[in-house]
């Protein structure tokens, strides 16, 4: 049975092919069109998956999308009725859902697909991508994101072929939006720059920690954001309010100097985020008493937060699928159809993420043609690279299939000698 997962929900569009239960192919569209975090429909990723599986589109029995049409709009409308000041955000939601429906029509028209199309809940897809790729037969599930289907946070249980819900936290109370909005305030681009803020945090001090703790109220089974400090729930986007600016000053301009003030904001943001995540994970453990935890959603790319969860909760082990962000929901949607909806048995767990395009020797040789580059074949390339690194050279390392996930290394990597203080500067200049 062939199941094709397609993420065209928003950013980091992707496609994944599940063939008889084995994850055969996975690729993000940005690797083809060279537009980071692209929102373009993943036509090239789909073509790659089909080619790798030696399939035509109608050899695919199911196509799975990781969102439920109109669900965002329905839930957002309820929120708009409660708070009419959120009109601009709701108007943006109407356009967003309209664009999604357009994408569905384009898919059907372009591919003339005749078999089953299935829509999977966004957080169910996140959770399935983690659980069904994990080695665990039973695990607690925690998905923390900006939002999808108007849900920001999902707590659940995976057991065999089932994924069940323990608790959902609805937008606009979103830890992802909280982190991204302050990432934006610090002069970094949301939906990508959060990793830079995580890296900036250790340079800071807990100057604003108590102020940040006041912005998020912990409840027994979740949290609530003090929305007076933000505007994303009113206008969409990643805005902070006048109240926030009165306390923390003007936003840092992109590419301007980073100050101690900025570092201290980053420290406090990161620490409060860890506090909330630990609180959620401990609540989930209390409810499930399970030994294992699967993390997913965009916040699961925050490695420091993940370590804090591992260190400060009773879980024996944690699994995080490398494409924990929206890119990986194509994997999750396909798994959800196979295991939850069709009740098919699980196969081997996910042991690597090198599932993208690869080049054989002929392709590599051809790439040198007309480029006036010196080429040599090495019996021991690792030894040669070690020698070059010792000479402070910068190496482009290419092998096997392309990785999936924004933090995955190994097959498409830039290498430098970490002992040299100049390495990072040279890499950035090149």
C-alpha positions as CSV (number, residue, x, y, z in Angstrom):
1,X,0.0,0.0,0.0
2,X,1.3,3.4,-1.0
3,X,0.4,6.5,1.1
4,X,1.7,10.0,0.1
5,X,1.8,12.6,2.8
6,X,1.8,16.3,1.6
7,X,2.4,19.3,3.9
8,X,1.2,22.4,2.1
9,X,-0.4,23.9,5.3
10,X,1.9,26.9,5.5
11,X,5.7,27.0,5.7
12,X,8.2,24.2,5.3
13,X,6.1,22.4,2.7
14,X,7.1,18.8,2.1
15,X,6.1,15.3,0.9
16,X,6.7,11.8,2.3
17,X,6.0,8.4,0.8
18,X,5.0,5.4,3.0
19,X,5.3,2.2,1.0
20,X,3.9,-0.9,2.7
21,X,4.6,0.7,6.1
22,X,8.2,1.7,5.3
23,X,9.1,5.4,5.1
24,X,10.8,5.3,1.7
25,X,11.1,8.9,0.8
26,X,10.9,12.3,2.5
27,X,11.9,15.7,1.2
28,X,11.2,19.4,1.9
29,X,10.4,21.6,-1.0
30,X,12.9,24.2,0.1
31,X,15.7,21.8,-0.9
32,X,14.5,22.0,-4.5
33,X,13.5,25.6,-5.0
34,X,16.2,27.0,-2.7
35,X,13.7,29.2,-0.8
36,X,14.2,28.6,3.0
37,X,11.0,27.7,4.8
38,X,9.1,27.9,1.5
39,X,5.4,28.1,1.4
40,X,5.2,26.9,-2.2
41,X,3.2,23.8,-3.0
42,X,5.7,20.9,-2.8
43,X,5.4,19.7,-6.4
44,X,9.1,18.9,-6.7
45,X,9.1,17.0,-3.4
46,X,6.1,15.0,-4.6
47,X,7.8,14.2,-7.9
48,X,10.9,13.0,-6.1
49,X,8.9,10.7,-3.8
50,X,7.0,9.2,-6.7
51,X,10.2,8.7,-8.6
52,X,12.0,7.1,-5.7
53,X,9.0,4.7,-5.3
54,X,8.8,4.0,-9.1
55,X,5.1,5.1,-8.9
56,X,2.7,7.2,-10.8
57,X,0.3,9.4,-8.7
58,X,-2.6,6.9,-9.2
59,X,-0.4,4.1,-7.8
60,X,-0.9,5.9,-4.6
61,X,-4.0,4.7,-2.7
62,X,-4.1,7.5,-0.2
63,X,-3.0,11.1,-0.1
64,X,-2.9,12.6,3.4
65,X,-2.8,16.3,4.3
66,X,-1.9,17.4,7.9
67,X,-4.8,19.8,8.5
68,X,-8.6,19.7,8.6
69,X,-10.2,22.3,6.2
70,X,-12.3,25.0,7.8
71,X,-11.5,23.8,11.3
72,X,-9.2,26.8,11.9
73,X,-11.9,29.1,10.6
74,X,-14.7,27.6,12.7
75,X,-12.6,27.8,15.9
76,X,-11.3,31.2,15.0
77,X,-14.8,32.5,14.4
78,X,-15.8,31.5,18.0
79,X,-12.8,33.4,19.3
80,X,-13.7,36.4,17.1
81,X,-17.2,36.4,18.6
82,X,-15.8,36.5,22.1
83,X,-13.3,39.2,21.1
84,X,-14.4,41.4,18.1
85,X,-11.0,43.3,18.4
86,X,-9.5,40.2,16.7
87,X,-11.1,41.1,13.4
88,X,-7.8,41.6,11.5
89,X,-6.5,38.2,12.6
90,X,-9.8,36.6,11.7
91,X,-9.8,38.2,8.3
92,X,-6.4,36.8,7.7
93,X,-7.7,33.4,8.8
94,X,-10.4,33.6,6.1
95,X,-7.8,34.3,3.5
96,X,-5.5,31.5,4.8
97,X,-8.3,28.9,4.5
98,X,-9.3,30.2,1.1
99,X,-5.7,29.7,-0.1
100,X,-5.6,26.2,1.4
101,X,-8.8,25.3,-0.6
102,X,-7.2,26.7,-3.7
103,X,-4.2,24.5,-3.1
104,X,-6.5,21.4,-2.9
105,X,-8.1,22.3,-6.1
106,X,-4.8,22.8,-7.9
107,X,-3.6,19.5,-6.6
108,X,-6.6,17.6,-8.0
109,X,-6.4,19.4,-11.3
110,X,-2.7,19.0,-11.8
111,X,-2.4,15.4,-10.8
112,X,-5.9,14.1,-11.7
113,X,-5.8,12.0,-8.6
114,X,-8.6,9.5,-8.5
115,X,-8.1,7.7,-5.2
116,X,-8.6,8.7,-1.5
117,X,-7.8,12.1,0.0
118,X,-7.7,12.2,3.8
119,X,-7.3,15.2,6.1
120,X,-5.5,14.6,9.4
121,X,-5.6,16.9,12.4
122,X,-2.4,19.1,12.5
123,X,-1.2,18.1,15.9
124,X,-2.3,14.5,15.3
125,X,0.1,14.6,12.3
126,X,2.9,16.1,14.4
127,X,2.3,13.4,17.1
128,X,2.1,10.6,14.6
129,X,5.4,11.7,13.0
130,X,7.1,11.3,16.3
131,X,5.3,8.3,17.8
132,X,5.3,6.0,14.7
133,X,8.9,6.8,13.9
134,X,9.9,6.1,17.5
135,X,10.9,2.7,19.0
136,X,8.2,3.0,21.6
137,X,5.1,0.7,21.6
138,X,3.4,3.1,24.0
139,X,4.3,6.7,24.9
140,X,3.0,10.0,26.1
141,X,2.8,12.6,23.3
142,X,3.5,16.3,23.6
143,X,3.2,18.6,20.5
144,X,4.0,22.3,21.1
145,X,3.6,24.7,18.1
146,X,2.4,28.1,17.1
147,X,-0.8,26.5,16.0
148,X,-2.7,24.3,13.6
149,X,-6.5,23.7,13.4
150,X,-6.6,26.5,16.0
151,X,-4.8,24.3,18.6
152,X,-1.4,25.4,19.9
153,X,-0.6,22.5,22.2
154,X,-1.6,18.8,22.2
155,X,-1.1,16.3,25.0
156,X,-1.9,12.7,24.2
157,X,-1.1,9.0,24.3
158,X,0.2,6.7,21.6
159,X,-0.5,3.0,22.0
160,X,-0.2,0.5,19.2
161,X,-2.5,1.8,16.4
162,X,-4.1,4.5,18.5
163,X,-3.5,8.1,19.3
164,X,-5.8,9.6,21.9
165,X,-6.1,13.1,23.3
166,X,-5.4,13.9,26.9
167,X,-5.6,17.7,26.6
168,X,-5.6,20.4,24.0
169,X,-4.7,24.1,24.5
170,X,-6.4,26.4,22.0
171,X,-5.0,29.5,20.3
172,X,-4.3,32.3,21.1
173,X,-2.7,30.8,24.2
174,X,0.4,29.6,22.3
175,X,3.9,29.0,23.6
176,X,5.1,29.0,20.0
177,X,3.6,32.4,19.3
178,X,5.0,33.7,22.5
179,X,8.5,32.6,21.5
180,X,8.2,33.8,17.9
181,X,6.9,37.2,18.8
182,X,9.8,37.9,21.1
183,X,12.2,36.5,18.5
184,X,10.8,39.1,16.2
185,X,11.2,41.8,18.8
186,X,14.8,40.8,19.2
187,X,15.4,41.5,15.5
188,X,15.5,37.9,14.2
189,X,13.1,36.5,11.6
190,X,10.4,34.3,13.1
191,X,10.0,30.8,11.9
192,X,13.8,30.2,11.7
193,X,15.4,32.9,14.0
194,X,14.2,31.2,17.1
195,X,17.3,29.0,17.1
196,X,19.4,32.1,17.2
197,X,17.5,33.3,20.2
198,X,18.1,30.0,21.9
199,X,21.8,30.3,21.2
200,X,21.8,33.9,22.5
201,X,20.2,33.1,25.8
202,X,23.2,31.6,27.6
203,X,25.0,35.0,27.2
204,X,22.2,36.7,29.3
205,X,21.3,37.0,32.9
206,X,17.9,36.5,34.6
207,X,17.3,40.2,34.8
208,X,13.7,40.0,33.4
209,X,12.9,36.5,34.5
210,X,10.2,37.5,37.0
211,X,8.7,39.9,34.4
212,X,8.5,37.0,31.9
213,X,6.9,34.7,34.5
214,X,4.1,37.1,34.8
215,X,3.3,36.8,31.1
216,X,2.5,33.1,31.3
217,X,0.2,31.8,34.0
218,X,0.7,28.1,34.8
219,X,-2.5,26.1,35.4
220,X,-2.8,22.5,36.6
221,X,-3.3,21.2,33.1
222,X,-1.8,23.9,31.0
223,X,-1.0,27.6,30.8
224,X,-2.4,30.9,29.7
225,X,-0.6,33.8,28.0
226,X,-1.2,37.3,29.3
227,X,-2.3,38.6,25.9
228,X,-2.1,42.2,27.0
229,X,1.6,42.0,26.1
230,X,1.0,40.9,22.5
231,X,-0.9,41.7,19.3
232,X,-0.7,38.5,17.3
233,X,-4.1,37.4,18.5
234,X,-5.6,40.7,17.3
235,X,-3.7,41.3,14.0
236,X,-2.0,38.1,13.2
237,X,1.7,38.0,12.7
238,X,4.3,38.3,15.5
239,X,3.5,41.6,17.2
240,X,4.1,42.8,20.8
241,X,2.0,45.5,22.4
242,X,2.6,48.9,23.8
243,X,2.6,47.4,27.3
244,X,5.5,45.1,26.3
245,X,7.4,48.0,24.7
246,X,6.9,50.2,27.7
247,X,8.7,47.6,29.8
248,X,11.3,46.4,27.4
249,X,11.9,49.4,25.1
250,X,12.0,49.5,21.3
251,X,12.6,46.4,19.2
252,X,16.1,45.6,18.1
253,X,16.7,46.3,14.4
254,X,17.8,43.3,12.3
255,X,21.6,43.1,11.9
256,X,22.2,45.8,14.5
257,X,24.5,45.2,17.5
258,X,23.3,42.9,20.2
259,X,23.3,44.4,23.6
260,X,23.3,43.0,27.1
261,X,19.6,44.0,27.3
262,X,18.8,41.8,24.3
263,X,20.8,38.9,25.9
264,X,18.9,39.2,29.1
265,X,15.5,39.2,27.3
266,X,16.6,36.0,25.4
267,X,17.7,34.4,28.7
268,X,14.4,35.1,30.4
269,X,12.4,34.0,27.3
270,X,14.2,30.7,27.0
271,X,14.0,29.9,30.8
272,X,10.2,30.6,30.9
273,X,9.7,28.5,27.8
274,X,11.5,25.6,29.5
275,X,9.5,26.1,32.7
276,X,6.2,25.8,30.8
277,X,7.4,22.8,28.8
278,X,8.5,21.0,31.9
279,X,5.2,21.8,33.6
280,X,3.3,20.3,30.6
281,X,5.4,17.2,30.5
282,X,5.1,16.6,34.2
283,X,1.3,17.0,34.0
284,X,1.3,14.5,31.1
285,X,3.4,12.0,33.1
286,X,1.0,12.4,36.1
287,X,-2.0,11.7,33.8
288,X,-0.4,8.8,31.9
289,X,2.3,7.3,34.1
290,X,4.1,6.2,30.9
291,X,7.9,5.7,30.8
292,X,8.4,7.3,27.4
293,X,7.7,10.7,25.8
294,X,7.5,11.7,22.1
295,X,8.0,15.4,21.5
296,X,6.9,17.2,18.3
297,X,5.9,20.6,16.9
298,X,8.1,23.6,16.1
299,X,9.1,24.1,19.8
300,X,10.6,20.6,19.8
301,X,13.4,22.0,17.7
302,X,14.5,23.8,20.8
303,X,17.2,21.4,22.0
304,X,17.9,23.3,25.3
305,X,14.2,23.0,26.2
306,X,14.3,19.3,25.2
307,X,17.2,18.7,27.5
308,X,15.4,20.5,30.4
309,X,12.4,18.2,29.9
310,X,14.6,15.2,29.9
311,X,16.4,16.3,33.1
312,X,13.4,17.5,35.1
313,X,10.7,15.0,34.4
314,X,10.3,11.3,35.4
315,X,10.3,10.0,31.7
316,X,12.9,7.4,31.1
317,X,13.5,8.3,27.5
318,X,12.4,10.9,25.0
319,X,12.1,10.6,21.2
320,X,12.2,13.6,18.9
321,X,11.8,13.1,15.2
322,X,14.4,15.3,13.3
323,X,11.7,17.1,11.2
324,X,9.7,18.0,14.3
325,X,8.5,21.2,12.7
326,X,5.7,21.4,10.1
327,X,8.0,19.9,7.5
328,X,7.6,16.5,9.3
329,X,3.8,16.6,9.3
330,X,3.8,15.0,5.8
331,X,5.4,12.0,7.5
332,X,2.9,12.1,10.3
333,X,-0.2,12.4,8.1
334,X,0.9,9.3,6.1
335,X,1.6,7.3,9.3
336,X,-1.7,8.4,10.8
337,X,-3.7,7.1,7.8
338,X,-1.9,3.8,7.8
339,X,-1.9,3.1,11.5
340,X,-4.8,4.9,13.1
341,X,-7.4,4.9,10.3
342,X,-6.5,1.7,8.5
343,X,-5.2,-0.2,11.5
344,X,-2.2,-1.6,9.7
345,X,0.7,-3.0,11.7
346,X,3.8,-0.9,12.5
347,X,7.1,-1.8,10.8
348,X,10.6,-0.9,11.8
349,X,11.2,2.3,13.7
350,X,12.9,5.4,12.1
351,X,16.7,5.0,12.3
352,X,17.9,7.8,10.0
353,X,16.5,10.8,8.1
354,X,18.6,10.6,4.9
355,X,15.6,9.9,2.8
356,X,16.0,12.7,0.2
357,X,17.6,12.8,-3.2
358,X,21.0,11.2,-3.7
359,X,23.6,11.3,-6.4
360,X,25.5,8.4,-7.9
361,X,29.1,8.6,-9.2
362,X,27.9,9.4,-12.7
363,X,25.9,12.4,-11.4
364,X,28.9,13.7,-9.4
365,X,31.3,13.4,-12.4
366,X,28.8,15.2,-14.6
367,X,28.5,18.1,-12.1
368,X,32.2,18.9,-12.6
369,X,31.9,19.3,-16.4
370,X,32.6,22.9,-17.6
371,X,33.4,24.2,-14.1
372,X,37.2,24.2,-14.2
373,X,37.5,22.4,-10.9
374,X,40.1,19.9,-9.9
375,X,38.7,16.4,-9.1
376,X,40.3,13.4,-7.5
377,X,39.0,10.1,-6.1
378,X,40.2,9.2,-2.6
379,X,40.6,5.8,-0.9
380,X,40.0,7.4,2.5
381,X,38.1,10.7,2.2
382,X,37.6,11.0,6.0
383,X,41.4,11.0,6.6
384,X,41.9,13.6,3.9
385,X,39.2,15.8,5.3
386,X,40.8,15.5,8.8
387,X,44.1,16.8,7.3
388,X,42.4,19.7,5.6
389,X,40.5,20.7,8.7
390,X,43.8,20.7,10.6
391,X,45.0,23.2,7.9
392,X,42.0,25.4,8.8
393,X,40.2,24.7,5.5
394,X,36.4,24.8,5.1
395,X,34.9,21.6,3.8
396,X,31.7,20.9,2.0
397,X,30.7,17.3,2.9
398,X,28.3,15.5,0.5
399,X,27.3,11.9,0.7
400,X,24.2,9.6,0.5
401,X,20.6,10.8,0.6
402,X,19.7,14.4,1.5
403,X,18.7,15.0,5.2
404,X,15.2,15.9,6.4
405,X,14.8,18.4,9.2
406,X,16.4,21.8,9.8
407,X,19.0,20.7,12.4
408,X,20.1,17.4,10.8
409,X,23.7,17.0,9.8
410,X,25.9,14.4,8.3
411,X,25.2,14.1,4.5
412,X,25.0,17.8,3.5
413,X,27.3,19.6,5.9
414,X,29.8,22.5,6.0
415,X,32.8,21.5,8.2
416,X,35.4,23.6,9.9
417,X,37.9,23.3,12.7
418,X,36.1,24.3,16.0
419,X,39.5,25.0,17.6
420,X,40.0,28.1,15.5
421,X,38.4,31.3,16.6
422,X,38.3,32.4,13.0
423,X,36.3,29.4,11.6
424,X,32.8,30.9,12.1
425,X,33.7,34.2,10.6
426,X,35.3,32.6,7.5
427,X,32.3,30.3,7.1
428,X,29.9,33.2,7.2
429,X,31.9,35.3,4.8
430,X,32.1,32.4,2.3
